[in-house]
Amino acid sequence: MRKKIIEFLDKRKVDIFTAALKLADKFGLRGITTKNLAEEIGFREGALYKHIKSKNDIFVMILDISEKLLIEKFKQIKKEKYSSSRSLQEWFYFAVDYLEDFPGIYRIIFTDELYIDDPILFKKFKAIIETLVKNFQKIIEKGIKNGEFRSDIDPYISAIRYLGVIHTSFTLWSVFEERKRKYGEIALPILTEFLTTISKGVMNE
């Protein structure tokens, strides 16, 4: 995943990106200070300002990179012309890899603390979530149309549920399992269960 990020950032900003996520994973949002970042990367605090104007720039950068990676993944999936189930699986594996490589991304992106005092960041975060749901909804609508998924499911609600699967599996991996196993091992059964509930032939009781 780091190689993909290098496509969007120069080496020094990749170091800042990686260090910020490592600190977030270890200490939460409060751990991301210019002093801690400089120590994590291995240079003087003042040198940071050659690459970022403020700590907030780091959060903007993280959201921007996440958005670009998501958009690129959706384009790749669309190009491959996978089935709807395969498309959801492919995106899920991508999300698992991203969160397993950089678990701090979850602590940053999904924390209210980051957005309470910054409407610009909140707007950017909201746009990312809306993009995710919109693309998941399109995939599910396609699955309904081609008979792969049940005709009685709501594509929008199912897209929200799918996003929830990622939240749930990360919590299970990080909190309940304390990361003792691979994230994918924890996440796959939850994804499989979700796909089973929307697949054709499975009706509500």
JOLINUR-V566791 format. One record per residue. N is the residue number from 1. RES is the residue in one small letter. SS is DSSP state (h for helix, s for strand, l for the rest). D_FIRST is the distance of its C-alpha to the first C-alpha in Angstrom with 2 decimals. Layout:
# JOLINUR-V566791
[[N RES SS D_FIRST] [N RES SS D_FIRST]]
This chain:
# JOLINUR-V566791
[[1 m l 0.00] [2 r h 3.80] [3 k h 5.35] [4 k h 5.22] [5 i h 6.55] [6 i h 8.89] [7 e l 10.37] [8 f l 11.78] [9 l l 12.81] [10 d l 14.81] [11 k h 14.05] [12 r h 16.29] [13 k h 14.91] [14 v h 11.36] [15 d h 13.42] [16 i h 15.25] [17 f h 12.39] [18 t h 11.01] [19 a h 14.69] [20 a h 15.69] [21 l h 13.38] [22 k h 14.55] [23 l h 18.07] [24 a h 17.89] [25 d h 16.93] [26 k h 19.76] [27 f h 22.40] [28 g l 21.67] [29 l h 22.16] [30 r h 25.13] [31 g h 23.16] [32 i l 21.49] [33 t l 24.26] [34 t h 24.41] [35 k h 26.09] [36 n h 23.46] [37 l h 20.64] [38 a h 22.70] [39 e h 23.38] [40 e h 19.77] [41 i h 18.77] [42 g l 22.10] [43 f l 24.23] [44 r l 27.11] [45 e h 26.81] [46 g h 28.55] [47 a h 25.97] [48 l h 23.45] [49 y h 25.69] [50 k h 25.17] [51 h l 21.69] [52 i l 22.30] [53 k l 25.66] [54 s l 25.34] [55 k h 23.24] [56 n h 23.09] [57 d h 21.23] [58 i h 18.25] [59 f h 18.39] [60 v h 18.87] [61 m h 15.85] [62 i h 13.64] [63 l h 15.38] [64 d h 15.20] [65 i h 11.46] [66 s h 11.18] [67 e h 14.00] [68 k h 12.72] [69 l h 9.57] [70 l h 12.19] [71 i h 14.72] [72 e h 12.74] [73 k h 12.03] [74 f h 15.73] [75 k h 16.88] [76 q h 15.24] [77 i h 16.86] [78 k h 20.08] [79 k h 20.19] [80 e h 19.96] [81 k l 22.90] [82 y l 22.02] [83 s l 24.52] [84 s h 24.11] [85 s h 23.36] [86 r h 20.70] [87 s h 19.17] [88 l h 19.07] [89 q h 17.67] [90 e h 14.82] [91 w h 13.90] [92 f h 14.44] [93 y h 12.13] [94 f h 9.29] [95 a h 10.59] [96 v h 11.01] [97 d h 7.55] [98 y h 6.58] [99 l h 9.91] [100 e h 9.93] [101 d h 7.18] [102 f l 8.93] [103 p l 12.34] [104 g h 14.01] [105 i h 12.82] [106 y h 15.37] [107 r h 18.07] [108 i h 17.78] [109 i h 17.53] [110 f l 20.05] [111 t l 22.70] [112 d h 25.97] [113 e h 26.59] [114 l h 24.16] [115 y h 25.99] [116 i l 29.61] [117 d l 30.61] [118 d l 28.29] [119 p h 29.03] [120 i h 26.73] [121 l h 23.63] [122 f h 25.07] [123 k h 25.65] [124 k h 22.08] [125 f h 20.82] [126 k h 23.53] [127 a h 22.58] [128 i h 19.01] [129 i h 20.56] [130 e h 23.24] [131 t h 20.88] [132 l h 19.15] [133 v h 22.60] [134 k h 24.03] [135 n h 21.54] [136 f h 21.87] [137 q h 25.60] [138 k h 25.73] [139 i h 24.05] [140 i h 26.53] [141 e h 29.43] [142 k h 28.72] [143 g h 28.77] [144 i h 32.09] [145 k h 33.52] [146 n l 32.86] [147 g l 34.19] [148 e l 31.01] [149 f s 31.12] [150 r l 34.27] [151 s l 36.30] [152 d l 37.31] [153 i l 33.94] [154 d l 33.07] [155 p h 29.86] [156 y h 29.18] [157 i h 29.84] [158 s h 27.76] [159 a h 24.79] [160 i h 25.32] [161 r h 25.64] [162 y h 22.39] [163 l h 20.60] [164 g h 22.67] [165 v h 21.40] [166 i h 17.93] [167 h h 19.83] [168 t h 22.08] [169 s h 19.69] [170 f h 17.67] [171 t h 21.10] [172 l h 22.29] [173 w h 19.41] [174 s h 19.46] [175 v h 23.24] [176 f h 25.20] [177 e l 23.27] [178 e l 22.19] [179 r l 18.92] [180 k l 21.10] [181 r l 19.54] [182 k l 16.15] [183 y h 15.16] [184 g h 15.25] [185 e h 18.79] [186 i h 19.91] [187 a h 18.49] [188 l h 19.60] [189 p h 23.34] [190 i h 23.16] [191 l h 21.50] [192 t h 24.11] [193 e h 26.86] [194 f h 25.92] [195 l h 25.86] [196 t h 29.17] [197 t h 30.81] [198 i h 30.17] [199 s s 30.86] [200 k l 34.19] [201 g l 36.94] [202 v l 35.91] [203 m l 38.35] [204 n l 38.86] [205 e l 41.62]]
